[in-house]
Amino acid sequence: MVERRLRVFFTGLLVLLGSILLLYSQADLSVKDIVERNIQAAGGHEALSKVKNYSFKHGLRTYYMATSGLMKVTDGKEPVITEVILVEEDKVRRNCFNNITEMAGFVKSTYQCLAQLRGGLFTLANFKDQLEFKGQKNFGPKKHYLLTTDIGGLNVEFYLDADEFTLKRLVFKGFNQSRGKYEVNHDFGPYQEIDGIKIPSSWYSSQVGARGSTYGISDVKLNPPLDKDFFSSIKVNVGEVKIAEGALSGNIIESSYRRSILQISTNWTDECIKGAGFKSKDKLILQMGESEIEIDFYESFPPRETIGPGSKFMVLRPRGENYLIYLISPEYKQLLEEIEPLLPIQVKKIK
């Protein structure tokens, strides 16, 4: 009985001493040490150095990263690409339906930080000379190392698992008079191994005051063949638009049929509608191939009670940039077989 108690005592003492020694050794870790262990956790320098660029998908979005820190995000289903976001060292540009804009402020800084992180295969390799160690932070029973940096006036916090040295959380924080508080969290899911390199299988993004979303990371491709100008080209592929007074011609982006509703996505934006001079409740003739259909035009979604069997109308996509056509009747199901991406389409105002 006494020997058993002594064994338990000495076992507990060894565990305690081991924990104390571990804490002391971790307390002596420098930023360089933490980043080095973070790189080793991802597969090590040799494995990471073999990757020059890579890509992954989430839904219809494809993310392309160059390990130099460039990033390109495309949205669409081949052959149609409706949006491109291009992140370069000094600027972030967006092309949506051939409307090119430049991002600024905290949104620009967020994209630039994500390009550096993803370019480093979700390690801190591209930040090592910019980081400051802020000690340990606990999330429940788990301990994390906190390292921070500033990008374009945006404070960035990296939380690394104190045992595994993998990145678990990324927090963007900022404040200005025009926007107020800006805070976005990315929490990374379990890590997956691709050809000896470990990257997250997902991330959960949430912004203060808004509902969060989970983004899966799938179809990872290391060193896919890319055109020489790939990370400088911001072209989209949505077909062509011709604008005349009272008329528009363009192309179909995609189509679907569900519950007796044929939905057709066009490449027309607000700029196109204004150029053609369309006003709410105008009557239009829709032409697709040999089909001609009379539809109504609305500047905003019509009241739900006015929509029913036989309704045919065009309206701006909710929270989107292009216009949709709705044909509500079982008779239009057969049209789906005749529609394909980039099929020519036109509408004319009935005078």
C-alpha positions as CSV (number, residue, x, y, z in Angstrom):
1,M,0.0,0.0,0.0
2,V,2.8,2.4,1.0
3,E,4.8,1.5,-2.2
4,R,1.7,2.2,-4.3
5,R,1.3,5.6,-2.8
6,L,4.9,6.4,-3.3
7,R,4.6,5.4,-7.0
8,V,1.6,7.6,-7.4
9,F,3.4,10.5,-5.6
10,F,6.6,10.2,-7.7
11,T,4.5,9.9,-10.9
12,G,2.6,13.0,-10.1
13,L,5.8,14.8,-9.2
14,L,7.4,13.9,-12.6
15,V,4.3,15.1,-14.4
16,L,4.4,18.4,-12.5
17,L,8.1,18.9,-13.1
18,G,7.6,18.1,-16.8
19,S,4.8,20.7,-17.0
20,I,7.0,23.3,-15.3
21,L,9.9,22.6,-17.6
22,L,7.6,22.8,-20.6
23,L,6.2,26.1,-19.5
24,Y,9.7,27.5,-19.0
25,S,10.9,26.3,-22.4
26,Q,7.8,27.8,-24.1
27,A,8.2,31.0,-22.2
28,D,11.7,31.3,-23.8
29,L,10.3,30.9,-27.4
30,S,11.0,33.8,-29.7
31,V,8.9,34.9,-32.7
32,K,11.5,33.2,-34.9
33,D,11.1,29.9,-32.9
34,I,7.3,30.0,-33.1
35,V,7.2,30.7,-36.9
36,E,9.8,28.0,-37.4
37,R,7.6,25.4,-35.6
38,N,4.6,26.7,-37.4
39,I,6.3,26.0,-40.7
40,Q,7.4,22.5,-39.5
41,A,3.8,21.8,-38.5
42,A,2.7,22.5,-42.1
43,G,5.3,20.1,-43.6
44,G,8.6,21.8,-43.3
45,H,10.7,24.1,-45.5
46,E,11.6,21.5,-48.1
47,A,8.0,20.5,-48.7
48,L,6.7,24.1,-48.8
49,S,9.5,25.2,-51.1
50,K,8.3,22.9,-53.8
51,V,5.0,24.8,-54.1
52,K,5.1,27.9,-56.4
53,N,1.4,28.3,-56.7
54,Y,-1.7,26.3,-55.7
55,S,-5.5,26.5,-55.8
56,F,-8.6,25.3,-53.9
57,K,-12.3,25.6,-54.3
58,H,-15.3,26.6,-52.3
59,G,-18.6,26.3,-54.1
60,L,-18.3,28.3,-57.4
61,R,-15.3,30.2,-56.1
62,T,-11.7,29.2,-57.0
63,Y,-8.8,30.6,-55.0
64,Y,-5.4,30.8,-56.7
65,M,-2.3,31.7,-54.6
66,A,1.3,32.4,-55.6
67,T,3.7,31.7,-52.8
68,S,5.1,35.2,-53.5
69,G,2.0,36.6,-51.9
70,L,-0.3,37.2,-54.9
71,M,-3.9,36.0,-54.9
72,K,-6.7,35.7,-57.5
73,V,-10.2,34.7,-56.7
74,T,-12.6,33.8,-59.5
75,D,-16.4,33.2,-59.3
76,G,-18.4,31.3,-61.8
77,K,-19.0,28.0,-63.5
78,E,-16.8,27.3,-66.6
79,P,-16.9,28.7,-69.2
80,V,-18.5,31.6,-67.4
81,I,-16.5,33.7,-65.0
82,T,-18.6,36.6,-63.5
83,E,-16.2,38.0,-61.0
84,V,-12.4,38.3,-60.4
85,I,-10.7,39.7,-57.4
86,L,-7.0,40.3,-57.9
87,V,-4.8,40.9,-54.9
88,E,-1.4,42.5,-55.6
89,E,1.3,44.0,-53.4
90,D,0.1,47.6,-53.7
91,K,-3.6,47.2,-54.7
92,V,-6.7,45.1,-54.7
93,R,-9.0,45.2,-57.7
94,R,-12.4,43.6,-58.5
95,N,-14.0,43.0,-61.9
96,C,-17.6,42.1,-61.7
97,F,-19.5,41.8,-65.0
98,N,-16.8,44.0,-66.6
99,N,-17.1,46.7,-64.0
100,I,-13.6,47.2,-62.5
101,T,-13.3,48.9,-59.1
102,E,-10.4,49.2,-56.6
103,M,-10.8,48.3,-53.0
104,A,-9.5,50.5,-50.2
105,G,-9.3,50.7,-46.4
106,F,-9.8,47.7,-44.1
107,V,-11.2,45.5,-46.9
108,K,-8.1,46.0,-49.0
109,S,-5.8,45.3,-46.0
110,T,-7.8,42.2,-45.1
111,Y,-7.4,40.8,-48.7
112,Q,-3.7,41.6,-48.7
113,C,-3.2,39.8,-45.3
114,L,-5.1,36.8,-46.6
115,A,-3.0,36.7,-49.7
116,Q,0.2,36.6,-47.6
117,L,-1.2,33.9,-45.3
118,R,-2.5,31.7,-48.0
119,G,0.6,32.3,-50.1
120,G,2.5,30.9,-47.2
121,L,0.2,27.8,-47.2
122,F,-1.5,29.0,-44.1
123,T,1.7,29.5,-42.2
124,L,3.3,32.8,-40.9
125,A,6.3,32.4,-43.2
126,N,5.5,35.6,-45.1
127,F,5.0,37.6,-41.9
128,K,8.1,36.5,-39.9
129,D,9.8,39.9,-40.0
130,Q,6.6,41.9,-39.1
131,L,5.3,39.9,-36.0
132,E,5.2,40.8,-32.3
133,F,4.8,38.1,-29.7
134,K,2.0,38.9,-27.2
135,G,2.2,35.8,-25.0
136,Q,-0.3,33.0,-24.4
137,K,-4.1,33.2,-24.5
138,N,-6.5,30.5,-23.5
139,F,-9.7,29.5,-25.3
140,G,-11.3,27.0,-22.9
141,P,-8.7,24.3,-22.0
142,K,-6.5,25.1,-25.1
143,K,-3.5,27.4,-24.9
144,H,-2.5,29.5,-27.9
145,Y,0.4,31.7,-28.8
146,L,-0.7,35.2,-29.9
147,L,1.3,37.1,-32.5
148,T,0.3,40.4,-34.0
149,T,1.1,42.7,-36.9
150,D,-0.3,45.8,-38.6
151,I,-1.3,46.0,-42.2
152,G,-2.6,49.3,-43.6
153,G,-3.8,50.5,-40.2
154,L,-5.5,47.1,-39.6
155,N,-4.4,45.2,-36.5
156,V,-4.1,41.5,-37.2
157,E,-4.0,38.8,-34.5
158,F,-2.7,35.2,-35.2
159,Y,-3.5,32.5,-32.6
160,L,-1.4,29.3,-32.9
161,D,-2.1,26.1,-31.0
162,A,0.6,25.9,-28.2
163,D,1.0,22.2,-28.7
164,E,0.7,21.7,-32.5
165,F,1.8,25.2,-33.6
166,T,-0.9,25.3,-36.3
167,L,-2.9,28.5,-36.9
168,K,-6.3,28.2,-35.2
169,R,-7.7,31.7,-35.3
170,L,-7.1,34.9,-37.3
171,V,-8.7,38.2,-36.1
172,F,-8.8,41.5,-38.0
173,K,-9.5,44.6,-35.9
174,G,-9.8,48.3,-36.9
175,F,-11.6,51.5,-36.3
176,N,-12.1,54.7,-38.2
177,Q,-14.6,57.6,-38.0
178,S,-16.5,56.8,-41.2
179,R,-16.9,53.0,-40.8
180,G,-16.7,52.7,-37.0
181,K,-15.6,49.3,-35.6
182,Y,-14.3,46.6,-37.9
183,E,-13.7,43.2,-36.6
184,V,-13.6,39.9,-38.6
185,N,-12.7,36.5,-37.2
186,H,-11.5,33.4,-39.1
187,D,-11.5,30.2,-37.1
188,F,-9.8,27.3,-38.9
189,G,-11.1,23.8,-39.0
190,P,-9.2,20.5,-38.8
191,Y,-6.1,20.3,-40.9
192,Q,-5.9,18.1,-44.0
193,E,-2.7,16.7,-45.6
194,I,-2.1,17.2,-49.3
195,D,1.1,15.7,-50.7
196,G,2.9,16.1,-47.3
197,I,1.6,19.6,-46.7
198,K,-1.0,20.4,-44.0
199,I,-3.6,23.1,-44.6
200,P,-7.0,23.7,-43.0
201,S,-10.0,21.8,-44.4
202,S,-12.3,24.8,-43.8
203,W,-12.6,28.2,-42.1
204,Y,-15.5,29.9,-40.3
205,S,-15.7,33.6,-41.0
206,S,-17.7,35.9,-38.8
207,Q,-18.0,39.7,-38.4
208,V,-19.2,41.5,-35.3
209,G,-22.9,42.2,-35.7
210,A,-23.4,39.8,-38.5
211,R,-24.0,36.0,-39.0
212,G,-21.0,33.9,-39.8
213,S,-20.4,31.4,-42.6
214,T,-18.3,28.3,-43.1
215,Y,-16.1,27.9,-46.1
216,G,-14.9,24.5,-47.1
217,I,-11.5,24.0,-48.8
218,S,-11.7,21.3,-51.4
219,D,-10.1,20.3,-54.7
220,V,-6.7,21.4,-53.7
221,K,-4.2,21.5,-56.5
222,L,-0.5,22.1,-56.0
223,N,1.4,23.8,-58.9
224,P,-1.4,23.8,-61.4
225,P,-0.4,25.0,-64.9
226,L,-1.2,28.7,-65.2
227,D,-0.8,31.3,-68.0
228,K,2.2,33.6,-67.6
229,D,0.0,36.6,-67.0
230,F,-2.5,34.8,-64.8
231,F,-1.8,36.8,-61.7
232,S,-2.0,40.1,-63.6
233,S,-5.1,39.5,-65.7
234,I,-8.4,40.6,-64.3
235,K,-10.6,39.6,-67.3
236,V,-14.0,38.0,-66.7
237,N,-16.0,35.9,-69.3
238,V,-19.6,37.0,-69.3
239,G,-20.2,37.5,-73.0
240,E,-20.9,40.8,-74.7
241,V,-23.6,43.5,-74.1
242,K,-25.0,45.8,-76.7
243,I,-27.1,48.8,-75.5
244,A,-29.5,50.8,-77.6
245,E,-32.5,53.0,-76.7
246,G,-35.2,50.6,-75.6
247,A,-33.2,47.5,-76.4
248,L,-30.5,45.2,-74.9
249,S,-28.7,42.2,-76.3
250,G,-26.4,40.0,-74.3
251,N,-25.8,36.5,-73.1
252,I,-27.3,34.0,-70.6
253,I,-25.0,33.3,-67.7
254,E,-26.9,30.3,-66.3
255,S,-30.4,28.9,-65.9
256,S,-32.3,26.6,-63.6
257,Y,-35.8,25.2,-63.3
258,R,-37.5,24.4,-60.0
259,R,-41.1,24.3,-58.8
260,S,-42.5,25.4,-62.2
261,I,-40.1,28.4,-62.2
262,L,-37.5,28.9,-65.0
263,Q,-34.8,31.3,-63.8
264,I,-32.5,32.8,-66.3
265,S,-29.4,34.8,-65.2
266,T,-28.3,37.5,-67.7
267,N,-25.1,39.6,-68.1
268,W,-27.1,42.8,-67.8
269,T,-26.3,45.2,-64.9
270,D,-27.9,48.5,-63.7
271,E,-25.6,50.4,-66.1
272,C,-27.1,48.4,-69.0
273,I,-30.7,49.0,-67.9
274,K,-30.1,52.7,-67.5
275,G,-28.5,52.9,-71.0
276,A,-31.5,51.2,-72.5
277,G,-33.9,53.5,-70.6
278,F,-36.0,50.8,-69.0
279,K,-38.4,51.9,-66.3
280,S,-40.3,49.9,-63.8
281,K,-43.5,48.1,-65.2
282,D,-42.3,48.5,-68.8
283,K,-43.4,45.7,-71.1
284,L,-40.6,43.9,-72.9
285,I,-40.3,41.3,-75.6
286,L,-37.7,38.6,-74.6
287,Q,-36.1,36.7,-77.5
288,M,-34.1,33.5,-77.0
289,G,-33.4,31.6,-80.2
290,E,-36.8,31.1,-81.8
291,S,-38.8,31.9,-78.6
292,E,-40.4,35.3,-78.1
293,I,-42.0,36.0,-74.7
294,E,-43.6,39.1,-73.3
295,I,-42.3,40.0,-69.8
296,D,-42.6,42.8,-67.3
297,F,-39.6,44.8,-66.1
298,Y,-39.2,45.8,-62.4
299,E,-36.5,48.0,-60.8
300,S,-37.0,46.1,-57.5
301,F,-38.6,42.8,-56.6
302,P,-42.4,43.0,-57.0
303,P,-44.7,42.3,-54.0
304,R,-44.9,38.6,-53.3
305,E,-48.7,38.6,-53.7
306,T,-48.4,39.8,-57.3
307,I,-46.3,36.8,-58.3
308,G,-47.9,33.6,-59.3
309,P,-48.5,31.1,-62.1
310,G,-48.1,32.9,-65.4
311,S,-45.9,35.6,-64.1
312,K,-43.1,36.6,-66.4
313,F,-40.7,39.4,-65.3
314,M,-37.1,40.7,-65.1
315,V,-35.6,42.1,-61.9
316,L,-32.2,42.8,-60.3
317,R,-30.8,39.8,-58.5
318,P,-31.3,40.2,-54.7
319,R,-27.9,41.4,-53.2
320,G,-26.4,40.9,-56.6
321,E,-25.2,42.8,-59.6
322,N,-27.0,41.3,-62.6
323,Y,-30.6,40.9,-63.7
324,L,-32.7,37.7,-63.6
325,I,-35.6,36.7,-65.7
326,Y,-38.4,34.6,-64.1
327,L,-40.8,32.6,-66.2
328,I,-43.4,30.9,-63.9
329,S,-45.2,28.1,-65.7
330,P,-44.7,24.4,-66.3
331,E,-44.7,25.1,-70.1
332,Y,-41.3,26.7,-69.8
333,K,-39.5,23.6,-68.5
334,Q,-38.8,22.5,-72.1
335,L,-36.9,25.7,-72.7
336,L,-34.3,24.6,-70.2
337,E,-33.1,22.0,-72.7
338,E,-32.5,24.7,-75.3
339,I,-30.5,27.1,-73.0
340,E,-26.8,26.9,-72.5
341,P,-24.2,29.3,-71.0
342,L,-23.5,32.3,-73.1
343,L,-26.5,31.7,-75.4
344,P,-27.4,35.1,-77.1
345,I,-30.5,36.8,-75.6
346,Q,-32.2,40.1,-76.2
347,V,-35.1,42.3,-74.9
348,K,-36.9,45.1,-76.6
349,K,-39.3,47.6,-75.1
350,I,-42.9,47.4,-76.4
351,K,-43.8,50.9,-77.5
